[in-house]
């Protein structure tokens, strides 16, 4: 699903929080898109970061960056829900 006029409401490294936000949006029927950025597969020069430095230097807790966006019209409601249901 692709949303026009979207705003990012969640950006973080926590898979638990990412899943909680998605569950809330599903329950509240808020359309959203998400993106998962894996830092170990990003290119750094002539290969991936992992191939250049090995997997020992990558903290698994910060390997994936999670982003969730909603339509601009849902932004305030989405931020409210996140603030009140994610501890």
N, C-alpha and C positions, 0 to 999 in steps of 0.2 A: 504494500500500500504506500502511495506517495502522497504527502500532504503539502499543499501550497500554503503560503503564509504561516509557517510553523515557528514555534518557539521551543527552545530547549528547556525542559523542566527538571531533568535529572542528569547529572554527570558525576560519575564516581567509579570506584574500584570494587565496591561491595556487590557480589552476586546476590546475596540475600536481600539487600535493599532494592536492587534492580528488579528482582522477582516480586517483591512486595508491591512496588509501584505498579508494575504491570498487572498484578492481581487486582489492585484497587481500581485501575482504569478499566479493566474488563468488567468488574462489578458495577461500576458507575457508567458504563457504556461511553467512555471517552475514547475517541479514535487517537491512535498514537503510532509513531514509527520509532524504531530503535536501531542503534548501530553498536556493534562490538568491535573495538579496535584492539588487536593483539599486538603488543609491543615487541614480542619476540620475533615476529615475522616481518617487521618493518625493515626496509632496506637501509643499509648504512654503508655507503661506498660500493664495494664490489660483492655484496652479498647481504644476507640478513644479519641482524644484530646477533642472533644466537650463533650463526656460523662464524662470526668474527670474534666473539668473546666467550662462547660456550654458554651452556645453560646454568652454570654455577653462579654467574654474576647477576642473573635475573631473579628478582624476588617474586615468587609465584603469586603473592598477594597483589602485586601491582602489574601483573602480566597483561590483564584485560581491563580496558577502560570502557565503561558502559554509558551510553547516551540515550535518552528518551526525549522525543519531541511531540508536542501536541499542536493543534490548530491554535492560532492566536486568540480566537474567541473562547477557547477552553483554558487558556493559560492561567488566569487567576483562580479558577475553580481547581485546576490540577495542582497548583502550588499550595492552595489551602489544604487539599486532601493529603498531599505529601507531608506537609508540616504537622498535621494533626494525627496521622496514622503511622508515620515512620518515626521511631524513637531513636 
